[in-house]
């Protein structure tokens, strides 16, 4: 019974982490690249406006950072629940 609670806690934390990462990715790609683009048009980065930058490169860079963040957090989560590779 105790292992069932640990398993449920592990998957709950895993799903919460996935949803967090998806929210950040969606905000950067869809929110900043499309919805908030008029608000970000006045901010210049690399010779173009920030909204265009998010649409073209920022969402990709954010996605790559999120991959490493997810791997790091999952390693910590695995260690917490005793599922880490040794």
Backbone bond lengths (Angstrom), bond angles and torsions (degrees), N, CA, C in turn:
res aa  C-N    CA-C-N  psi(-1)  N-CA   C-N-CA  omega(-1)  CA-C   N-CA-C  phi
1 X - - - 1.454 - - 1.529 110.71 -
2 X 1.332 117.02 -38.40 1.456 120.87 -179.02 1.525 111.07 -67.22
3 X 1.338 117.96 -37.15 1.462 120.64 178.71 1.527 110.87 -67.85
4 X 1.333 116.00 -29.80 1.464 119.69 176.86 1.531 110.59 -65.88
5 X 1.328 117.59 -40.15 1.461 121.01 177.66 1.525 110.61 -66.44
6 X 1.337 116.71 -39.50 1.462 120.51 178.81 1.524 110.16 -65.46
7 X 1.325 116.20 -41.29 1.463 120.33 178.79 1.531 111.04 -64.48
8 X 1.318 116.11 -43.18 1.468 120.33 178.52 1.523 110.79 -64.39
9 X 1.326 117.94 -39.62 1.462 121.55 177.68 1.519 111.97 -65.70
10 X 1.337 115.88 -38.95 1.458 121.02 178.37 1.525 110.74 -62.29
11 X 1.321 116.74 -48.72 1.462 119.91 -178.07 1.525 112.06 -70.33
12 X 1.304 117.25 -32.67 1.462 120.07 176.33 1.527 109.97 -64.47
13 X 1.321 116.62 -44.02 1.463 120.94 178.18 1.528 111.00 -66.11
14 X 1.325 116.78 -38.35 1.454 122.00 178.82 1.532 110.88 -63.66
15 X 1.309 117.28 -47.51 1.468 121.56 179.73 1.528 110.36 -64.78
16 X 1.317 117.41 -39.13 1.463 121.04 178.05 1.542 110.23 -62.63
17 X 1.321 117.04 -41.14 1.461 121.56 178.12 1.530 110.67 -65.16
18 X 1.316 116.95 -43.30 1.466 120.95 178.66 1.529 110.45 -61.75
19 X 1.321 117.04 -45.63 1.467 120.24 179.86 1.526 111.50 -63.53
20 X 1.324 116.98 -38.66 1.470 120.88 176.61 1.526 110.56 -60.93
21 X 1.328 116.39 -47.62 1.465 120.83 -179.58 1.528 111.05 -63.96
22 X 1.318 117.11 -41.23 1.465 120.36 177.90 1.518 111.67 -64.17
23 X 1.326 117.18 -38.50 1.452 120.35 178.21 1.531 110.69 -63.41
24 X 1.326 117.30 -46.61 1.462 121.32 179.70 1.524 110.25 -61.26
25 X 1.325 116.40 -45.12 1.462 120.69 -179.80 1.534 111.07 -63.19
26 X 1.331 117.65 -45.02 1.462 121.31 179.89 1.526 110.85 -65.32
27 X 1.319 117.25 -40.21 1.458 120.18 178.66 1.524 110.93 -61.94
28 X 1.326 117.02 -44.43 1.461 120.14 -178.07 1.521 112.08 -71.26
29 X 1.330 117.56 -42.00 1.461 119.04 -176.17 1.521 112.37 -81.85
30 X 1.308 117.68 -49.43 1.459 120.52 -176.81 1.525 111.61 -87.58
31 X 1.321 116.18 -44.25 1.460 120.22 -177.71 1.520 112.81 -67.94
32 X 1.330 116.54 -58.44 1.467 120.21 -176.82 1.525 112.27 -76.02
33 X 1.328 117.25 -31.66 1.461 120.19 -177.62 1.510 113.80 -81.28
34 X 1.339 118.24 -26.54 1.467 120.33 -175.44 1.529 111.35 -123.29
35 X 1.324 117.09 -60.91 1.461 120.34 -172.74 1.522 113.66 -69.08
36 X 1.317 116.99 -43.18 1.466 120.88 -176.87 1.524 113.39 -95.56
37 X 1.309 117.14 8.69 1.462 119.92 -176.80 1.518 112.88 -57.95
38 X 1.337 120.46 -43.72 1.476 118.46 178.19 1.536 113.18 -59.66
39 X 1.328 116.86 -34.22 1.465 119.61 178.42 1.524 112.32 -72.58
40 X 1.327 116.24 -29.43 1.466 121.09 -177.20 1.523 112.33 -91.56
41 X 1.344 117.53 -2.40 1.465 121.29 -175.34 1.529 112.53 -63.78
42 X 1.314 117.60 -28.79 1.458 120.17 -178.11 1.518 114.68 -79.66
43 X 1.313 117.06 -11.35 1.469 121.54 -179.00 1.525 108.72 -95.92
44 X 1.307 117.17 122.17 1.457 121.36 -176.68 1.529 110.65 -100.10
45 X 1.336 114.75 135.64 1.469 121.42 174.90 1.533 107.46 -141.95
46 X 1.301 116.34 123.27 1.459 120.82 178.76 1.517 114.13 61.80
47 X 1.324 117.85 28.91 1.456 120.67 177.96 1.516 114.87 87.46
48 X 1.315 117.77 2.48 1.466 121.51 178.71 1.519 109.26 -136.39
49 X 1.329 115.81 169.55 1.465 117.15 -179.04 1.528 110.75 -77.13
50 X 1.319 115.45 156.03 1.465 122.13 -174.17 1.528 112.08 -63.59
51 X 1.320 118.54 -36.45 1.464 121.03 178.48 1.518 112.05 -61.99
52 X 1.337 116.62 -43.48 1.463 120.75 176.95 1.526 110.60 -65.11
53 X 1.326 116.30 -40.17 1.468 120.01 179.08 1.522 111.03 -60.56
54 X 1.356 117.45 -44.49 1.458 120.16 177.74 1.516 111.18 -61.93
55 X 1.327 116.74 -40.62 1.462 120.04 -178.70 1.528 111.42 -66.08
56 X 1.332 117.34 -35.72 1.454 120.15 -174.76 1.530 114.04 -94.25
57 X 1.327 118.06 -41.48 1.448 120.05 -173.79 1.515 114.01 -129.63
58 X 1.301 116.87 -30.95 1.457 120.22 -175.62 1.514 113.57 -64.37
59 X 1.317 116.77 -39.18 1.467 118.62 179.89 1.526 111.09 -68.74
60 X 1.326 116.81 -34.71 1.464 120.44 177.49 1.524 110.24 -68.62
61 X 1.319 116.82 -44.76 1.470 120.51 178.06 1.526 110.61 -62.70
62 X 1.326 116.73 -40.93 1.465 120.80 177.52 1.517 110.31 -62.46
63 X 1.319 117.83 -42.05 1.461 122.01 179.34 1.529 110.78 -61.75
64 X 1.312 117.51 -42.51 1.468 120.72 179.37 1.527 110.65 -65.35
65 X 1.327 117.18 -42.70 1.465 120.79 176.82 1.528 110.09 -61.86
66 X 1.326 116.81 -40.65 1.470 120.36 179.18 1.530 112.42 -64.63
67 X 1.313 117.58 -32.87 1.475 120.10 176.58 1.527 109.95 -61.37
68 X 1.330 116.30 -48.14 1.468 119.59 179.61 1.527 111.72 -67.52
69 X 1.325 117.07 -38.41 1.461 120.89 176.72 1.527 110.89 -61.87
70 X 1.327 116.44 -44.72 1.468 120.55 179.69 1.531 111.03 -62.22
71 X 1.321 116.80 -44.31 1.468 120.17 179.09 1.524 110.97 -61.93
72 X 1.325 117.11 -42.91 1.465 121.56 179.43 1.524 110.90 -63.00
73 X 1.345 116.99 -47.63 1.466 120.96 -179.25 1.530 111.52 -66.60
74 X 1.328 117.68 -36.89 1.460 119.89 178.81 1.524 110.82 -67.82
75 X 1.322 117.88 -35.53 1.458 119.78 175.40 1.525 110.86 -62.26
76 X 1.340 116.43 -42.48 1.464 119.73 176.74 1.527 111.13 -65.01
77 X 1.320 117.12 -40.59 1.458 121.47 179.23 1.529 110.87 -65.76
78 X 1.318 116.95 -40.86 1.468 120.67 177.36 1.523 111.24 -61.65
79 X 1.327 116.68 -42.38 1.462 119.98 178.59 1.527 111.03 -65.04
80 X 1.316 116.13 -39.27 1.462 120.40 -179.93 1.525 111.63 -61.17
81 X 1.319 116.53 -37.47 1.466 120.68 -178.03 1.526 112.92 -100.21
82 X 1.328 117.44 9.72 1.461 121.42 175.87 1.512 114.25 71.86
83 X 1.322 117.48 29.96 1.456 121.15 -179.01 1.514 112.40 -113.07
84 X 1.330 117.10 12.59 1.448 120.62 -176.99 1.519 111.26 -73.38
85 X 1.342 114.64 154.24 1.453 120.77 177.29 1.517 108.44 -87.10
86 X 1.304 115.49 135.44 1.463 119.10 -178.66 1.488 110.82 -113.97
